[in-house]
Amino acid sequence: MPAPYILTSSILSADFACLGDQISQAEQAGIDWIHIDVMDGQFVPNITMGPFIVETCRRITRLPLDVHLMIETPERMYADFAHAGASLLYTHIETSPHIYRSIQHIHEVGCKAGIVLNPGTPAVAIEAVLPIVDVVLVMTVNPGYSGQQYLPGMLNKISQIRRALDEVNPRAMIAVDGGINAETLPPTLQAGAQIFIAATAIYKHPLGIAAGIQELRTRLPV
């Protein structure tokens, strides 16, 4: 994994009429990864993208693609998304009852493995798989839509997970997703996050994509 801090732009807020151009703008502005939100209308109240979008993004850029699976029975799709070009697959603890097997499966298809917790899920729920994950993603909004209000109550959870990872898997990183902007990034950074997923703050920035990325980048240590 790149270190120490990663900015990844969620294309959920991009203009799909010119998706290639928007991803290229983000890449030229120095974004580290491209984030793809996959929703099925069942686990979360929205329907978005599938493997074909991942394949499209892979043709547009060689940047790592981190793919967030907000879907029921995600294990059916790990291989499909890996084949499409995903670099990292996030799976939710809430949809993966056999989570140890799920993390192993993601590694077997050639991707880095991330485990995700919704705001209402306690940190202890993922304790068993902390030694084998690459990333823990703490949702700082309820998943489903971009542009939601950040939940500051998640900071304690981030800190708790960072302490636990430092004991059993210090190389693993913590990601945050939901309402991340120039104001909310610093407290999540202080709590222990290293990967920052932003959508509206980048693709809807009033001064453009490059300005949005630069504004976030200035909030990170040099």
Backbone as JSON, one array per atom type, in Angstrom:
{
  "sequence": "MPAPYILTSSILSADFACLGDQISQAEQAGIDWIHIDVMDGQFVPNITMGPFIVETCRRITRLPLDVHLMIETPERMYADFAHAGASLLYTHIETSPHIYRSIQHIHEVGCKAGIVLNPGTPAVAIEAVLPIVDVVLVMTVNPGYSGQQYLPGMLNKISQIRRALDEVNPRAMIAVDGGINAETLPPTLQAGAQIFIAATAIYKHPLGIAAGIQELRTRLPV",
  "N": [[0.84, -1.2, 0.0], [0.49, 2.28, -0.76], [1.99, 4.94, 1.14], [2.29, 7.78, 3.39], [-0.34, 8.72, 3.48], [-3.47, 8.68, 1.74], [-5.43, 9.95, -0.84], [-8.53, 9.37, -2.25], [-10.76, 9.53, -4.92], [-14.2, 9.5, -5.07], [-16.19, 8.41, -7.63], [-18.89, 8.58, -7.51], [-19.96, 11.09, -7.34], [-19.22, 12.2, -9.7], [-19.56, 13.58, -13.05], [-21.19, 11.66, -15.2], [-21.56, 11.96, -17.86], [-19.22, 12.79, -18.86], [-17.23, 11.07, -17.89], [-14.68, 9.91, -18.33], [-13.06, 12.16, -18.83], [-13.33, 13.47, -16.38], [-12.17, 11.7, -14.55], [-9.59, 11.69, -15.6], [-8.9, 14.37, -15.14], [-8.82, 14.34, -12.34], [-6.72, 12.54, -11.94], [-4.57, 13.93, -13.14], [-4.46, 16.02, -11.37], [-3.34, 14.89, -9.19], [-4.58, 12.9, -7.66], [-4.67, 9.91, -5.67], [-5.94, 7.36, -5.74], [-8.82, 5.88, -7.41], [-12.12, 5.76, -6.45], [-14.83, 3.51, -6.33], [-18.21, 3.16, -5.95], [-20.4, 0.63, -5.29], [-23.69, -0.25, -5.43], [-26.7, -1.96, -4.6], [-29.4, -1.45, -4.24], [-30.67, -2.89, -2.3], [-29.15, -3.68, 0.06], [-28.38, -1.07, 0.55], [-30.18, 2.03, 0.03], [-30.07, 2.64, -2.84], [-29.12, 2.39, -6.28], [-26.31, 1.73, -8.2], [-23.41, 1.15, -9.67], [-21.74, -1.43, -11.62], [-19.55, -4.27, -12.41], [-18.87, -3.49, -15.02], [-18.44, -0.75, -14.98], [-16.16, -0.6, -13.42], [-14.42, -1.91, -15.15], [-14.45, -0.05, -17.23], [-13.31, 2.19, -15.95], [-10.79, 1.14, -15.5], [-9.79, 1.09, -18.06], [-9.53, 3.79, -18.49], [-7.68, 4.75, -16.63], [-4.59, 3.96, -14.94], [-4.37, 4.09, -12.27], [-4.76, 2.83, -8.9], [-7.81, 1.11, -8.22], [-10.2, 1.34, -5.88], [-12.81, -0.49, -4.66], [-16.0, -0.34, -3.41], [-18.17, -2.47, -2.05], [-21.39, -2.34, -1.6], [-23.5, -4.31, -1.24], [-25.79, -7.11, -1.19], [-24.86, -10.49, -0.38], [-22.05, -10.33, -1.27], [-19.9, -11.96, -1.86], [-20.42, -13.43, -4.11], [-19.58, -11.85, -6.16], [-16.91, -11.12, -6.03], [-14.84, -12.21, -7.67], [-15.65, -11.33, -10.19], [-15.42, -8.52, -10.02], [-12.71, -8.33, -9.47], [-11.63, -9.38, -11.83], [-12.48, -7.41, -13.54], [-10.79, -5.36, -12.94], [-10.38, -4.28, -10.4], [-8.44, -3.1, -7.65], [-8.52, -3.14, -4.91], [-10.91, -4.54, -2.77], [-13.67, -3.67, -0.9], [-15.6, -5.11, 1.63], [-18.63, -5.39, 3.43], [-19.02, -5.91, 6.92], [-21.59, -6.27, 7.75], [-22.9, -7.6, 5.72], [-21.6, -9.91, 5.36], [-21.54, -12.79, 6.66], [-19.74, -14.88, 6.98], [-17.09, -13.81, 7.5], [-14.31, -14.15, 7.75], [-13.72, -16.06, 5.81], [-14.55, -14.55, 3.61], [-12.67, -12.43, 3.47], [-10.37, -13.93, 2.96], [-11.12, -14.95, 0.46], [-11.21, -12.64, -1.15], [-8.49, -11.99, -1.19], [-7.6, -14.25, -2.54], [-8.57, -13.87, -5.12], [-6.9, -11.97, -6.01], [-6.88, -9.34, -5.04], [-6.39, -6.54, -2.79], [-7.77, -6.54, 0.52], [-10.51, -5.09, 2.12], [-12.36, -4.31, 5.06], [-15.56, -3.19, 6.03], [-17.38, -1.0, 8.19], [-20.6, 0.0, 9.1], [-22.07, 3.06, 10.43], [-23.58, 2.34, 12.74], [-22.45, -0.02, 13.61], [-20.44, -1.66, 15.95], [-16.91, -1.38, 16.75], [-15.84, -3.74, 17.73], [-16.99, -5.76, 16.27], [-15.44, -6.52, 14.11], [-13.15, -7.58, 15.08], [-12.04, -10.19, 14.92], [-10.99, -10.44, 12.34], [-9.07, -8.53, 12.02], [-6.24, -9.14, 11.98], [-5.82, -10.0, 9.34], [-6.71, -8.24, 7.4], [-6.27, -5.65, 4.91], [-7.16, -3.04, 4.86], [-9.28, -1.11, 6.96], [-12.4, 0.21, 6.66], [-14.12, 2.87, 7.89], [-17.31, 3.95, 7.98], [-18.44, 7.21, 7.75], [-20.82, 8.31, 7.3], [-24.24, 7.21, 6.86], [-24.39, 4.61, 4.57], [-25.14, 4.95, 1.03], [-25.81, 7.33, -0.36], [-24.14, 10.13, -1.88], [-22.92, 13.27, -0.56], [-23.97, 13.47, 2.0], [-24.35, 14.41, 5.5], [-21.55, 14.55, 7.55], [-20.69, 12.36, 10.27], [-19.64, 13.09, 13.33], [-19.42, 11.48, 15.55], [-18.13, 9.15, 14.91], [-15.43, 9.3, 15.32], [-14.31, 8.29, 17.7], [-14.56, 5.57, 17.23], [-12.8, 5.22, 15.08], [-10.34, 5.77, 16.35], [-10.31, 3.72, 18.23], [-10.14, 1.44, 16.59], [-7.69, 1.94, 15.35], [-5.91, 1.66, 17.5], [-6.3, -1.05, 18.06], [-5.44, -2.25, 15.66], [-2.75, -1.52, 15.69], [-1.75, -3.26, 17.51], [-2.1, -5.85, 16.45], [-1.83, -5.82, 13.64], [-0.14, -3.73, 12.36], [0.5, -2.67, 9.83], [-1.83, -2.43, 8.42], [-4.31, -0.19, 7.15], [-6.5, 2.61, 7.91], [-9.48, 3.69, 6.49], [-11.71, 6.38, 5.69], [-15.03, 7.35, 4.92], [-17.49, 9.43, 3.71], [-18.97, 12.42, 3.76], [-16.49, 13.66, 3.76], [-14.39, 16.37, 3.73], [-12.61, 19.52, 3.47], [-12.91, 20.46, 6.04], [-13.72, 18.3, 7.64], [-11.82, 16.34, 7.24], [-9.35, 16.8, 8.79], [-9.98, 16.12, 11.64], [-10.53, 13.35, 11.39], [-8.12, 12.42, 10.45], [-6.5, 13.01, 12.69], [-7.62, 11.21, 14.46], [-6.74, 8.81, 13.46], [-7.07, 7.94, 10.83], [-5.97, 7.14, 7.49], [-6.55, 6.9, 4.83], [-8.53, 8.72, 2.69], [-11.66, 9.16, 1.5], [-13.32, 10.95, -0.86], [-16.05, 12.59, -2.37], [-18.2, 14.59, -3.21], [-16.69, 16.8, -2.35], [-14.65, 16.86, -4.15], [-15.57, 16.36, -6.9], [-17.69, 18.1, -7.07], [-16.69, 20.52, -6.38], [-16.67, 24.05, -6.21], [-14.69, 25.39, -7.65], [-13.65, 23.57, -9.3], [-12.29, 20.26, -10.13], [-9.49, 19.89, -9.72], [-8.95, 21.94, -7.89], [-10.48, 21.09, -5.74], [-9.15, 18.72, -4.99], [-6.64, 19.75, -4.33], [-7.31, 21.38, -2.15], [-8.04, 19.48, -0.24], [-5.61, 18.11, -0.05], [-3.94, 19.98, 1.14], [-4.66, 19.76, 3.75], [-3.37, 17.62, 4.76], [-0.47, 16.21, 6.37], [2.84, 17.13, 5.3]],
  "CA": [[0.0, 0.0, 0.0], [1.19, 3.56, -0.66], [1.97, 5.51, 2.48], [1.48, 7.43, 4.55], [-1.73, 9.14, 3.36], [-4.01, 8.45, 0.41], [-6.69, 10.57, -1.24], [-9.19, 8.63, -3.31], [-11.94, 10.29, -5.34], [-15.36, 8.68, -5.37], [-16.85, 8.87, -8.85], [-20.33, 8.68, -7.29], [-20.35, 12.49, -7.57], [-18.71, 12.66, -10.99], [-20.49, 13.75, -14.16], [-20.99, 10.48, -16.03], [-21.57, 12.34, -19.28], [-17.82, 12.99, -19.26], [-16.53, 10.37, -16.83], [-13.27, 9.77, -18.65], [-12.4, 13.45, -18.63], [-13.31, 13.8, -14.95], [-11.14, 10.85, -13.93], [-8.29, 12.19, -16.06], [-8.62, 15.6, -14.39], [-8.43, 13.96, -10.98], [-5.39, 11.94, -12.01], [-3.61, 14.99, -13.42], [-4.38, 16.87, -10.18], [-2.57, 14.19, -8.17], [-5.32, 11.94, -6.82], [-3.9, 8.66, -5.52], [-6.77, 6.24, -6.16], [-10.18, 6.15, -7.85], [-13.03, 4.98, -5.61], [-16.06, 3.14, -7.05], [-19.26, 2.73, -5.02], [-21.3, -0.34, -5.91], [-24.89, -0.36, -4.59], [-27.66, -2.86, -5.24], [-30.78, -1.11, -3.95], [-31.18, -3.77, -1.25], [-28.38, -3.38, 1.28], [-28.49, 0.38, 0.69], [-31.31, 2.51, -0.78], [-29.64, 3.27, -4.1], [-28.55, 1.46, -7.26], [-25.29, 2.49, -8.91], [-22.5, 0.65, -10.71], [-21.35, -2.83, -11.59], [-18.21, -4.52, -12.91], [-18.58, -2.81, -16.29], [-17.89, 0.57, -14.67], [-14.78, -0.84, -13.0], [-13.66, -2.18, -16.38], [-14.32, 1.23, -17.93], [-12.32, 3.0, -15.23], [-9.47, 0.55, -15.71], [-9.32, 1.53, -19.38], [-9.26, 5.22, -18.43], [-6.55, 5.07, -15.76], [-3.85, 2.87, -14.3], [-4.38, 4.28, -10.83], [-5.5, 1.79, -8.16], [-9.26, 1.25, -8.11], [-10.74, 0.74, -4.66], [-14.21, -0.75, -4.99], [-16.78, -0.49, -2.18], [-19.32, -3.32, -2.36], [-22.55, -2.17, -0.71], [-24.44, -5.23, -1.88], [-26.05, -8.37, -0.52], [-24.05, -11.63, -0.82], [-20.97, -9.8, -2.12], [-18.94, -12.99, -2.23], [-20.72, -13.9, -5.47], [-19.09, -10.9, -7.15], [-15.5, -10.77, -5.83], [-14.05, -12.58, -8.84], [-16.06, -10.47, -11.3], [-14.82, -7.2, -9.86], [-11.26, -8.48, -9.61], [-11.37, -9.55, -13.26], [-12.74, -6.12, -14.19], [-9.66, -4.46, -12.72], [-10.3, -3.73, -9.05], [-7.2, -3.29, -6.91], [-8.92, -3.38, -3.53], [-12.35, -4.74, -2.61], [-14.22, -3.49, 0.44], [-16.82, -5.86, 1.9], [-19.23, -4.98, 4.7], [-19.25, -6.92, 7.95], [-23.04, -6.47, 7.9], [-23.4, -8.47, 4.65], [-20.65, -11.03, 5.2], [-21.57, -13.56, 7.9], [-18.53, -15.7, 7.04], [-16.19, -12.73, 7.11], [-12.93, -14.63, 7.59], [-13.67, -16.65, 4.47], [-14.69, -13.48, 2.62], [-11.38, -11.75, 3.32], [-9.49, -14.88, 2.26], [-11.57, -15.04, -0.93], [-10.76, -11.43, -1.84], [-7.06, -12.16, -1.44], [-7.41, -15.31, -3.52], [-8.83, -13.37, -6.48], [-5.81, -11.08, -6.37], [-7.11, -7.96, -4.6], [-6.3, -6.19, -1.39], [-9.06, -6.75, 1.17], [-10.94, -4.12, 3.12], [-13.59, -4.59, 5.79], [-16.29, -1.93, 6.24], [-18.37, -0.94, 9.26], [-21.58, 1.07, 9.09], [-21.99, 3.86, 11.65], [-24.17, 1.68, 13.9], [-21.76, -1.28, 13.92], [-19.3, -1.4, 16.85], [-15.59, -1.81, 16.29], [-15.56, -5.11, 18.16], [-17.56, -6.71, 15.31], [-14.44, -6.95, 13.12], [-11.93, -7.91, 15.81], [-11.48, -11.47, 14.52], [-10.29, -10.4, 11.05], [-8.08, -7.45, 11.96], [-4.9, -9.57, 11.59], [-5.67, -10.41, 7.94], [-7.2, -7.24, 6.45], [-5.35, -4.61, 4.46], [-7.76, -1.75, 5.18], [-10.57, -1.03, 7.64], [-13.14, 1.41, 6.24], [-15.12, 3.33, 8.84], [-18.27, 4.84, 7.34], [-18.74, 8.41, 8.53], [-22.23, 8.59, 7.03], [-24.95, 5.98, 6.51], [-24.09, 4.42, 3.15], [-26.22, 4.98, 0.07], [-25.83, 8.53, -1.18], [-23.1, 11.12, -1.64], [-23.4, 14.57, -0.11], [-24.59, 13.42, 3.32], [-23.65, 15.11, 6.57], [-20.54, 13.79, 8.3], [-21.05, 11.99, 11.64], [-18.42, 13.2, 14.15], [-19.38, 10.43, 16.56], [-17.32, 8.01, 14.45], [-14.01, 9.52, 15.64], [-13.89, 7.34, 18.74], [-14.43, 4.25, 16.6], [-11.55, 5.23, 14.32], [-9.23, 5.67, 17.3], [-10.34, 2.37, 18.82], [-9.65, 0.49, 15.6], [-6.26, 2.18, 15.16], [-5.19, 1.04, 18.62], [-6.37, -2.5, 17.9], [-4.58, -2.63, 14.55], [-1.35, -1.35, 16.08], [-1.36, -4.43, 18.3], [-2.14, -7.12, 15.71], [-1.6, -5.67, 12.2], [0.15, -2.29, 12.23], [0.61, -2.24, 8.44], [-3.16, -2.16, 7.9], [-4.67, 1.22, 7.14], [-7.89, 2.96, 8.16], [-10.09, 4.6, 5.54], [-12.96, 7.02, 6.09], [-15.87, 7.62, 3.74], [-18.78, 10.04, 4.01], [-18.87, 13.79, 4.22], [-15.1, 14.07, 3.93], [-14.05, 17.61, 3.05], [-11.48, 20.21, 4.09], [-13.16, 20.67, 7.46], [-13.87, 17.03, 8.37], [-10.63, 15.5, 7.1], [-8.37, 16.88, 9.89], [-10.25, 15.32, 12.83], [-10.39, 11.92, 11.11], [-6.67, 12.21, 10.41], [-6.01, 12.99, 14.07], [-8.12, 10.0, 15.11], [-5.98, 7.66, 13.0], [-7.33, 7.58, 9.44], [-4.88, 7.36, 6.54], [-7.13, 6.91, 3.49], [-9.65, 9.65, 2.74], [-12.5, 9.0, 0.32], [-14.11, 12.17, -1.03], [-16.86, 12.63, -3.59], [-18.68, 15.95, -3.46], [-15.61, 17.77, -2.12], [-13.79, 16.87, -5.33], [-16.24, 16.49, -8.19], [-18.64, 19.21, -7.03], [-16.03, 21.71, -5.85], [-17.05, 25.19, -7.07], [-13.57, 25.84, -8.48], [-13.21, 22.48, -10.15], [-11.75, 19.03, -9.56], [-8.12, 20.1, -9.24], [-9.01, 22.77, -6.68], [-10.98, 20.25, -4.66], [-8.08, 17.83, -4.55], [-5.61, 20.56, -3.68], [-7.81, 21.82, -0.86], [-7.91, 18.33, 0.67], [-4.19, 17.78, 0.11], [-3.32, 20.93, 2.08], [-5.01, 19.38, 5.12], [-2.53, 16.47, 5.13], [0.94, 16.52, 6.66], [3.75, 17.03, 4.17]],
  "C": [[0.88, 1.26, 0.0], [1.05, 4.14, 0.74], [2.57, 6.9, 2.42], [0.01, 7.8, 4.41], [-2.19, 9.04, 1.91], [-5.31, 9.23, 0.26], [-7.28, 9.76, -2.38], [-10.51, 9.31, -3.64], [-13.07, 9.35, -5.74], [-16.09, 9.22, -6.58], [-18.36, 8.91, -8.7], [-20.82, 10.11, -7.54], [-19.84, 13.03, -8.9], [-19.84, 12.85, -12.0], [-20.26, 12.61, -15.14], [-21.11, 10.78, -17.52], [-20.15, 12.57, -19.79], [-16.92, 12.32, -18.23], [-15.04, 10.25, -17.1], [-12.49, 11.05, -18.4], [-12.29, 13.77, -17.14], [-12.27, 12.96, -14.21], [-9.75, 11.34, -14.34], [-7.92, 13.49, -15.35], [-8.16, 15.28, -12.97], [-7.02, 13.37, -10.96], [-4.32, 13.01, -12.23], [-3.41, 15.91, -12.21], [-3.72, 16.15, -9.01], [-3.36, 13.28, -7.26], [-4.56, 10.63, -6.79], [-4.66, 7.45, -6.06], [-8.09, 6.77, -6.73], [-11.11, 5.18, -7.12], [-14.35, 4.75, -6.35], [-17.05, 2.54, -6.06], [-20.28, 1.86, -5.75], [-22.48, -0.57, -4.96], [-25.96, -1.13, -5.34], [-29.12, -2.52, -4.98], [-31.43, -1.98, -2.89], [-30.45, -3.51, 0.07], [-28.42, -1.89, 1.58], [-29.57, 0.88, -0.27], [-30.87, 3.27, -2.03], [-29.1, 2.17, -5.0], [-27.54, 2.25, -8.09], [-24.6, 1.65, -9.98], [-22.21, -0.83, -10.53], [-19.95, -3.01, -12.14], [-17.87, -3.78, -14.2], [-18.02, -1.41, -16.06], [-16.44, 0.43, -14.2], [-13.92, -1.1, -14.23], [-13.44, -0.9, -17.18], [-13.26, 2.11, -17.28], [-10.91, 2.45, -15.42], [-8.93, 0.93, -17.07], [-8.92, 3.0, -19.37], [-7.96, 5.52, -17.7], [-5.87, 3.81, -15.27], [-3.73, 3.07, -12.8], [-5.1, 3.11, -10.15], [-6.98, 2.14, -8.09], [-9.72, 0.56, -6.84], [-12.25, 0.71, -4.78], [-14.97, -1.12, -3.72], [-18.07, -1.22, -2.51], [-20.4, -3.16, -1.3], [-23.69, -2.99, -1.28], [-24.65, -6.46, -0.99], [-25.23, -9.49, -1.18], [-22.91, -11.2, -1.75], [-20.0, -10.86, -2.6], [-19.19, -13.55, -3.62], [-20.0, -13.07, -6.53], [-17.6, -10.58, -7.02], [-14.69, -11.04, -7.09], [-14.38, -11.67, -10.03], [-15.41, -9.09, -11.21], [-13.3, -7.25, -9.96], [-10.89, -8.59, -11.09], [-11.55, -8.24, -14.01], [-11.63, -5.11, -13.96], [-9.56, -3.83, -11.35], [-8.95, -4.05, -8.42], [-7.47, -3.69, -5.47], [-10.42, -3.53, -3.48], [-12.71, -4.56, -1.14], [-15.5, -4.31, 0.56], [-17.33, -5.48, 3.28], [-19.35, -6.15, 5.66], [-20.74, -7.24, 8.05], [-23.61, -7.4, 6.83], [-22.57, -9.74, 4.49], [-20.59, -11.86, 6.47], [-20.34, -14.45, 8.08], [-17.35, -14.8, 6.66], [-14.75, -13.18, 6.94], [-12.75, -15.23, 6.21], [-13.74, -15.58, 3.39], [-13.37, -12.76, 2.39], [-10.39, -12.65, 2.59], [-9.83, -14.94, 0.77], [-11.1, -13.83, -1.74], [-9.27, -11.51, -2.15], [-6.81, -13.2, -2.53], [-7.67, -14.84, -4.95], [-7.86, -12.26, -6.87], [-5.96, -9.63, -5.96], [-6.7, -7.78, -3.14], [-7.7, -6.27, -0.79], [-9.32, -5.7, 2.23], [-12.24, -4.56, 3.77], [-14.24, -3.27, 6.17], [-17.27, -2.08, 7.4], [-19.3, 0.25, 9.02], [-21.51, 1.85, 10.4], [-22.54, 3.16, 12.89], [-23.5, 0.39, 14.32], [-20.55, -1.01, 14.8], [-18.01, -1.96, 16.31], [-15.31, -3.26, 16.62], [-16.06, -6.14, 17.15], [-16.54, -7.25, 14.33], [-13.15, -7.43, 13.78], [-11.26, -9.18, 15.27], [-10.66, -11.39, 13.24], [-9.26, -9.29, 10.96], [-6.69, -7.94, 11.55], [-4.72, -9.83, 10.09], [-6.18, -9.37, 6.94], [-6.08, -6.28, 6.05], [-5.84, -3.22, 4.85], [-9.04, -1.97, 5.98], [-11.21, 0.29, 7.22], [-14.23, 1.71, 7.26], [-16.04, 4.31, 8.11], [-18.58, 6.01, 8.28], [-20.06, 9.05, 8.1], [-22.9, 7.22, 6.89], [-24.82, 5.77, 5.01], [-25.34, 4.5, 2.28], [-26.2, 6.17, -0.86], [-24.63, 9.41, -0.87], [-23.73, 12.41, -1.16], [-24.07, 14.58, 1.25], [-23.73, 14.13, 4.36], [-22.78, 14.14, 7.36], [-20.98, 13.56, 9.75], [-19.81, 12.03, 12.53], [-18.32, 12.14, 15.23], [-18.55, 9.23, 16.17], [-15.85, 8.15, 14.82], [-13.51, 8.55, 16.7], [-13.7, 5.94, 18.17], [-13.12, 4.16, 15.81], [-10.36, 5.04, 15.25], [-9.16, 4.28, 17.91], [-9.77, 1.34, 17.86], [-8.16, 0.69, 15.36], [-5.44, 1.53, 16.27], [-5.17, -0.48, 18.48], [-5.45, -2.98, 16.77], [-3.1, -2.52, 14.93], [-0.85, -2.54, 16.88], [-1.23, -5.69, 17.45], [-1.77, -7.02, 14.24], [-1.28, -4.21, 11.89], [0.28, -1.79, 10.81], [-0.76, -1.93, 7.82], [-3.51, -0.69, 8.08], [-6.15, 1.4, 7.48], [-8.34, 3.97, 7.13], [-11.36, 5.19, 6.14], [-13.71, 7.46, 4.85], [-17.19, 8.21, 4.22], [-18.63, 11.44, 4.56], [-17.46, 14.29, 4.42], [-14.82, 15.3, 3.07], [-12.92, 18.29, 3.82], [-11.67, 20.42, 5.58], [-13.19, 19.36, 8.24], [-12.66, 16.12, 8.25], [-9.69, 15.61, 8.31], [-8.73, 16.09, 11.14], [-10.17, 13.81, 12.59], [-8.92, 11.53, 11.01], [-6.1, 12.1, 11.82], [-6.45, 11.72, 14.8], [-7.4, 8.75, 14.64], [-6.23, 7.22, 11.57], [-6.14, 7.93, 8.55], [-5.35, 7.42, 5.09], [-8.42, 7.73, 3.55], [-10.41, 9.6, 1.43], [-13.42, 10.23, 0.22], [-14.82, 12.13, -2.38], [-17.23, 14.06, -3.93], [-17.57, 16.98, -3.33], [-14.65, 17.87, -3.29], [-14.59, 17.2, -6.59], [-17.29, 17.6, -8.23], [-18.0, 20.48, -6.46], [-16.31, 22.9, -6.77], [-15.95, 25.68, -7.98], [-13.0, 24.71, -9.34], [-12.52, 21.35, -9.41], [-10.36, 19.25, -8.97], [-8.1, 20.92, -7.96], [-9.51, 21.97, -5.5], [-9.92, 19.33, -4.1], [-7.01, 18.6, -3.81], [-6.05, 21.01, -2.3], [-7.71, 20.7, 0.18], [-6.44, 18.04, 0.97], [-3.52, 18.72, 1.11], [-3.65, 20.6, 3.54], [-4.2, 18.19, 5.62], [-1.12, 16.92, 5.47], [1.8, 16.33, 5.42], [4.61, 15.78, 4.31]]
}
